[in-house]
Each structure stands twice: as structure tokens, then as C-alpha cells.
């Protein structure tokens, strides 16, 4: 089961927040939208994606952060109990 959560954030804090979210480990997808709600960037995260594989994502987010003011990050999380048997 998936849940969604959104954060409003200033562009200068965007890369730091994305890195924090990825470190949490239960993120399946991150979408970044401008303050008008238009989707600018979206990327899925699969289990086991780490380090060097995320470098291009971080580079793109860093470039975006330099150009954007306020934005919204929407995070799709996998619920921790989704894989457990009832």
C-alpha cells in the first residue's frame, strides 16, 4: 500500500530535503512541482538504488534548485506493513 506526503520548500533547501527523504529508505517516487503545481521533475526509486546510481538524480535536482524558488515535493511511500501477512 502506498501513501503520499507533500512538502513546500524553498529551492535552496531542495537537494538537502531530497537526500534526507531518500535516506529514509521507504520512498518509491519523488515528484517536484513548481508553486503553480506544474510537475517539473519526477523520478522513481527502487529498492537497492544507492550511491553512484543517484548521482545523476542529485545533479539534476541541484540544477533545478538553482533555478527555482518555492516548490512542492510529493513523496510516495511504501507503507511499512504492506509486505506483512495478516
Secondary structure, DSSP 8 states (H G I E B T S, - for coil): -EEEEEEEEEGGGHHHHHHHHHHHS-EEEEEEEETTS-EEEEEE--TT--GGGGHHHHHHHHHHHHH-SEEEEEEEEE-TTTTS--
